Structures are given as C-alpha cells and as structure tokens.
Amino acid sequence: MKLKNKVALVTGASRGLGREIAIRLAKEGAHVIINYLNSSKEAIKLKENIESYAASCMLLRADVSNHSEVQKMFKLLLEEYGRIDILINNAGIYKDSVVWKMEESTWDTILQIDLKSVFNCTKFAVENMRKNTSGRIINISSVVGQTGEFGTSNYSAAKAGIMGFTKSVSKEVANKGITINNLSLGYIETGMLLRLPEKVQSKIKIKIPMKRWGKPSEVTSPLVFLCTEGASYITGQTININGGYYV
C-alpha cells in the first residue's frame, strides 16, 4: 500500500471521477474523507464501499465554494484525524452558454464552484500541512482550460485559473515540503462526459488521436504517484492526461 495511514480529503467525491479517486486512495491504504454536497445517498454508499477495504472513512457535507463551510469542514477533519496529508481538489460542474447569452449568475456559479473552491480548500489544508512540513495537493483541471471550447468561457476560465493558481502556490509552499500539482484531464469515461449528448460525444472522439475515452484508472494511477514520496521533487506542474487531444 503506497499511502498507508495517510489522511486524504477528496472534494466532490460522492460520484463520477471523485468516487473513483476516493476508492483508489482507500485501496492504497489512506484514510479517506468524502466531501459531498447534494448526493448524500451516493456518499453513504461510497463510505460503505471504502470501509470494505478496512480503511477508515469520514463523510463531510460542505459547499466547498463557501469559505466558512470549508473552514468548519477542516475543523471537523482535524478534530478526527489531527492532520491532513493529501488534498484532492476535484469538485466541479459545468453550465455551457455562449458569452452573449450567459447570465451573470451562470458565470459566477461556475467560477465559485470550480475555482474558488480550490482556493478555499487549499488555504485551510496548507495551514495544517505547513505545521507538519509535508503535504500533497492535487488539483483536477481540464484540457478545456488549455484549448477553449465553444460555449465554455466560464468553465474554461475556471480551469485555466486552476493552472495559474497551482504554479503560484507551489512556490509559496515548496520550502515546507508541500507539493501542489495539476492534472489537466481530457475526456474521461465517467461523470460529466457521460451526460453529454451522443452527437457531441462522437464529434469529440474524432478529435482524440487515440480514438477513445480515457479510463478512470488512467487518472488515478498518476494521481497516486503524485501523492507518494517518489514524487517529492515534482511541484507546480500541469500534467496532461488527454490521449493526445492537446499536446
């Protein structure tokens, strides 16, 4: 087990890729904290699944775009475990619209959930990690933040913002033994991709040199490596996992 007894928080973990990440961390021996907001039934099922691997698991409901709720979440987490070793900033949604039709509320919602949440969780994680002079933070971004796509100005801006955030914070915390990296994902066969219309999916797949979707395991394997001591000299990086869609 590569992450035995490490304490890991995964945001937006109750379903989709977040669920796959939480399960993989548990299989590697980590104590997993499942953050969720609305999907309580899925979160409870996931907790039961994780506990079948004999890893401890904790459910924490919080809106990670809300600063005070995140502060309370970390307070509960630290009361239970005393530290945080790994933070996976996975929570995110999309709501597409061309810019001239986009409501201000749509823009604000995506930026709050997809970008501000990364700031909120990183801020409180780093406070504890600095005391322990160690920690791993992995941000989940998207190839759309690098290429841009029609109707995704809000989502693209948020995901591009994560990349800049990762670079800056990496320089702030490197001397405390903390690394922060970004996984920029292409089209992975889970979560948001599966909710796209079939016609849209077909158009996307044609543009992927590998002519297939990525598998969740092709994300969780490099993610686990970045959480280990073997990756202790890798920080501030955006690692592209996209089947050649963007190079």
C-alpha positions as CSV (number, residue, x, y, z in Angstrom):
1,M,0.0,0.0,0.0
2,K,1.6,3.2,-1.2
3,L,-0.4,5.6,1.0
4,K,-0.9,3.6,4.2
5,N,-2.3,5.7,7.0
6,K,-2.2,8.9,5.0
7,V,-5.2,11.3,5.6
8,A,-6.8,12.3,2.3
9,L,-9.7,14.6,1.5
10,V,-11.4,14.4,-1.8
11,T,-13.8,17.1,-2.7
12,G,-16.9,16.3,-4.8
13,A,-16.2,12.6,-4.1
14,S,-19.7,11.1,-4.0
15,R,-19.9,10.2,-7.7
16,G,-18.1,10.3,-11.0
17,L,-14.3,10.7,-11.1
18,G,-14.2,11.8,-7.4
19,R,-15.7,8.5,-6.4
20,E,-13.1,6.6,-8.4
21,I,-10.3,8.7,-6.8
22,A,-11.6,8.1,-3.3
23,I,-11.8,4.3,-3.8
24,R,-8.3,4.2,-5.3
25,L,-6.9,6.1,-2.3
26,A,-8.6,3.8,0.1
27,K,-7.2,0.8,-1.7
28,E,-3.7,2.3,-1.3
29,G,-4.3,2.4,2.5
30,A,-5.3,6.0,3.0
31,H,-7.9,7.3,5.5
32,V,-10.4,8.9,3.1
33,I,-12.6,11.9,3.9
34,I,-15.5,12.1,1.4
35,N,-16.7,15.7,0.8
36,Y,-20.1,16.0,-0.8
37,L,-23.0,18.5,-1.0
38,N,-26.2,17.1,-2.5
39,S,-25.5,13.4,-3.2
40,S,-26.0,12.0,0.3
41,K,-27.2,8.6,-0.8
42,E,-24.2,8.1,-3.1
43,A,-21.8,9.4,-0.4
44,I,-23.2,6.9,2.1
45,K,-22.8,4.0,-0.4
46,L,-19.3,5.1,-1.2
47,K,-18.4,5.1,2.5
48,E,-19.7,1.6,2.9
49,N,-17.6,0.6,-0.2
50,I,-14.5,2.1,1.2
51,E,-14.9,0.6,4.6
52,S,-15.0,-2.8,3.0
53,Y,-11.2,-2.3,2.3
54,A,-10.7,-1.8,6.1
55,A,-9.7,1.8,5.5
56,S,-11.3,4.4,7.7
57,C,-13.7,6.8,6.1
58,M,-15.4,10.0,7.1
59,L,-18.3,11.9,5.4
60,L,-18.2,15.7,5.5
61,R,-21.0,17.6,3.8
62,A,-19.9,21.1,2.8
63,D,-20.3,23.6,-0.1
64,V,-16.7,24.0,-1.0
65,S,-17.4,27.3,-2.7
66,N,-18.4,28.7,0.7
67,H,-15.4,29.8,2.7
68,S,-17.0,29.4,6.2
69,E,-18.3,25.9,5.4
70,V,-14.9,24.8,4.3
71,Q,-13.4,26.2,7.5
72,K,-15.9,24.1,9.5
73,M,-15.2,21.1,7.4
74,F,-11.5,21.3,8.1
75,K,-12.1,21.8,11.8
76,L,-14.1,18.6,11.9
77,L,-11.5,16.8,9.9
78,L,-8.6,17.8,12.1
79,E,-10.6,17.0,15.3
80,E,-11.0,13.5,14.0
81,Y,-7.5,12.8,12.4
82,G,-5.3,15.6,13.7
83,R,-3.7,16.3,10.3
84,I,-4.3,16.3,6.5
85,D,-1.7,14.7,4.3
86,I,-3.4,14.8,0.9
87,L,-6.0,17.1,-0.7
88,I,-7.6,16.3,-4.0
89,N,-9.5,19.4,-5.3
90,N,-11.9,17.6,-7.6
91,A,-15.3,19.3,-7.1
92,G,-16.6,21.0,-10.3
93,I,-19.6,21.5,-12.5
94,Y,-20.3,23.0,-15.9
95,K,-23.1,25.0,-17.4
96,D,-22.5,26.0,-21.0
97,S,-23.6,29.1,-22.9
98,V,-22.2,31.4,-25.5
99,V,-21.0,34.5,-23.8
100,W,-23.6,36.9,-25.2
101,K,-26.4,34.8,-23.7
102,M,-24.7,33.8,-20.5
103,E,-26.3,35.1,-17.3
104,E,-24.1,36.7,-14.7
105,S,-25.3,34.2,-12.2
106,T,-24.1,31.3,-14.5
107,W,-20.7,32.8,-14.8
108,D,-20.4,33.4,-11.0
109,T,-21.7,29.9,-10.1
110,I,-19.1,28.1,-12.2
111,L,-16.2,30.4,-11.0
112,Q,-17.3,29.9,-7.4
113,I,-17.6,26.1,-7.5
114,D,-14.8,25.3,-10.0
115,L,-12.2,27.8,-8.9
116,K,-12.9,29.5,-5.6
117,S,-13.4,26.1,-4.0
118,V,-9.8,25.3,-4.9
119,F,-8.6,28.4,-3.1
120,N,-10.8,27.7,-0.1
121,C,-9.7,24.1,0.4
122,T,-6.1,24.7,-0.3
123,K,-5.9,27.6,2.1
124,F,-7.1,25.5,5.1
125,A,-5.1,22.4,4.1
126,V,-1.9,24.4,3.8
127,E,-2.3,25.8,7.2
128,N,-2.0,22.3,8.7
129,M,0.5,21.0,6.1
130,R,2.9,23.8,6.9
131,K,2.9,22.8,10.6
132,N,3.7,19.3,9.6
133,T,6.2,20.3,6.9
134,S,4.7,17.9,4.4
135,G,1.7,17.5,2.2
136,R,0.4,16.7,-1.3
137,I,-2.2,18.8,-3.2
138,I,-3.6,17.6,-6.5
139,N,-5.9,19.9,-8.5
140,I,-8.2,18.4,-11.1
141,S,-8.4,20.7,-14.1
142,S,-9.4,20.2,-17.8
143,V,-8.0,20.4,-21.3
144,V,-10.7,22.9,-22.0
145,G,-8.8,25.4,-19.9
146,Q,-5.9,25.0,-22.4
147,T,-7.8,24.8,-25.7
148,G,-11.1,26.6,-25.0
149,E,-14.3,25.2,-26.4
150,F,-17.4,26.8,-27.9
151,G,-19.8,27.8,-25.2
152,T,-17.5,27.2,-22.2
153,S,-16.0,30.6,-21.4
154,N,-16.9,30.3,-17.7
155,Y,-15.7,26.7,-17.4
156,S,-12.5,27.4,-19.5
157,A,-11.7,30.4,-17.4
158,A,-12.1,28.5,-14.1
159,K,-9.9,25.6,-15.3
160,A,-7.2,27.9,-16.7
161,G,-7.3,29.7,-13.4
162,I,-6.5,26.5,-11.5
163,M,-3.4,26.1,-13.6
164,G,-2.1,29.6,-12.6
165,F,-3.1,29.1,-9.0
166,T,-1.2,25.8,-8.9
167,K,2.0,27.5,-10.2
168,S,1.9,30.3,-7.7
169,V,1.0,28.3,-4.6
170,S,3.7,25.8,-5.5
171,K,6.3,28.5,-5.0
172,E,4.8,29.6,-1.7
173,V,4.8,26.2,0.0
174,A,7.8,24.4,-1.5
175,N,10.1,25.2,1.4
176,K,7.7,23.4,3.8
177,G,7.8,20.1,2.0
178,I,4.4,20.6,0.3
179,T,3.9,19.9,-3.4
180,I,0.9,21.0,-5.4
181,N,0.3,19.8,-9.0
182,N,-2.5,19.9,-11.5
183,L,-4.0,17.1,-13.6
184,S,-5.4,18.6,-16.8
185,L,-7.8,15.9,-18.0
186,G,-9.1,15.2,-21.4
187,Y,-12.3,13.3,-21.9
188,I,-12.6,10.6,-19.2
189,E,-15.2,7.9,-19.4
190,T,-17.1,8.9,-16.3
191,G,-19.0,11.8,-14.7
192,M,-19.6,14.9,-16.9
193,L,-18.6,13.3,-20.2
194,L,-21.4,10.7,-20.0
195,R,-24.0,13.4,-19.6
196,L,-23.2,15.0,-23.0
197,P,-25.5,14.2,-25.9
198,E,-24.2,11.3,-28.1
199,K,-23.8,13.5,-31.1
200,V,-21.4,15.8,-29.1
201,Q,-19.5,12.8,-27.8
202,S,-19.0,11.5,-31.3
203,K,-17.6,14.9,-32.5
204,I,-15.2,15.0,-29.6
205,K,-13.9,11.4,-30.0
206,I,-13.0,12.1,-33.6
207,K,-10.5,14.7,-32.5
208,I,-8.7,12.4,-30.0
209,P,-5.6,10.8,-31.6
210,M,-6.1,7.7,-29.5
211,K,-9.8,7.5,-30.7
212,R,-11.1,6.5,-27.3
213,W,-12.1,7.9,-23.9
214,G,-9.7,7.9,-21.0
215,K,-10.3,5.4,-18.3
216,P,-10.6,6.5,-14.6
217,S,-7.7,4.2,-13.8
218,E,-5.5,6.2,-16.2
219,V,-6.2,9.2,-14.0
220,T,-6.0,7.6,-10.6
221,S,-2.6,5.9,-11.2
222,P,-0.6,9.1,-11.9
223,L,-2.6,10.8,-9.1
224,V,-1.5,8.2,-6.6
225,F,2.1,8.5,-7.7
226,L,2.0,12.3,-7.2
227,C,0.9,11.6,-3.6
228,T,3.9,9.5,-2.8
229,E,7.4,10.3,-1.6
230,G,8.7,9.3,-5.0
231,A,7.1,12.5,-6.4
232,S,8.5,14.8,-3.8
233,Y,10.5,16.8,-6.4
234,I,7.6,17.4,-8.7
235,T,5.6,20.5,-7.9
236,G,3.8,23.4,-9.8
237,Q,3.3,21.2,-12.8
238,T,0.3,20.6,-15.1
239,I,0.3,17.0,-16.2
240,N,-1.8,16.4,-19.3
241,I,-3.9,13.2,-19.5
242,N,-5.8,13.5,-22.7
243,G,-4.9,10.8,-25.2
244,G,-3.1,13.4,-27.4
245,Y,-6.1,15.8,-27.7
246,Y,-3.8,18.7,-26.7
247,V,0.0,18.5,-26.8
